[in-house]
Amino acid sequence: MTGFGRGEHATSALIARVELTSINRKQAEVIVQMPRVYAELEAEIRKLALEKISRGRLNINIQLEPATDAESEIKIDTVKVIALQSEIQRLNELPDLDLDLKLTSSDILRLPNVLTTTDNTADIDTAKAAIIPALTAGLESLMTMRASEGGHLKADTIDRLSILEAESKSIESHAPSVLARYRENLHKRLSESGIEVDLTDERILKEIGIFAEKCDISEELTRLSSHFQKFREYLDVAGDQPVGRSLDFLCQELNREFNTIGSKANDATLAQHVVNAKTELEKIREQIQNVE
């Protein structure tokens, strides 16, 4: 599910700012961006994030800066500067060269590694004390936004599930007429062929029985009803526990039952109801990919 969260926490040494963005993804993936010096905290940060999410790609960006009372220092390597000055003086004293060289600030700055800085990099425990509270606040903000989106997805899914249930009811109510129509058509074809056969003839009854067995969809309708009930149960607990994968599995099972009904239908009306149902089911499956 998509979402955005932000958290900030300050200690006497550091200020931590955390931004989290999540996008839809079938599996869970956590990417942490933070100063490399604190890389050993990434495992704990991922663990905290995965306690909150089970699906989606989550990007965590962590920025650290010294607290306002912390100061950075710049130091000059005086040993190197003195050595350079001595070499310049030695060249000036050579009688054959007649030089009058002067040491300038540009000469000093060109010396390799002559300047060093102290960036007040905090130790791991100090950084952790700032990062973890900021991360926790950011995760809560993210989950609030994801919960809001989840509410809209739930409402949309319930509406589409109701359409599936209505299509299933239509299939159930129309199914008995398929056999009656087959019996009528069979008698009509025989009559048009000039063959007078009594409808109670054993051969006719056997043919009708075979057809009835082939097009019987009572088991599929029963399983559909069970899947619908389970689907609603999962939607009721959504938010309290991850249900995305369970709903995804139920979508596969619903699709399987409608496919079986379609293959047994042998009737244009039933086939149209199956097409309508599978169209709505595909929309539900697309939404379910975004659900925890």
Secondary structure, DSSP 4 states (H G I P E B T S, - for coil): --EEEEEEEE-SSEEEEEEEEEE--SSEEEEEE--GGGGGGHHHHHHHHHTT-SSEEEEEEEEEEE-TT---EEEE-HHHHHHHHHHHHHHHT-TTT-------HHHHHTSTT-EEEE--PPPHHHHHHHHHHHHHHHHHHHHHHHHHHHHHHHHHHHHHHHHHHHHHHHHHHHHHHHHHHHHHHHHHHHHHTT----TT-HHHHHHHHHHHHHT--HHHHHHHHHHHHHHHHHHHHBTTB--HHHHHHHHHHHHHHHHHHHHHH-SHHHHHHHHHHHHHHHHHHHHHTT--
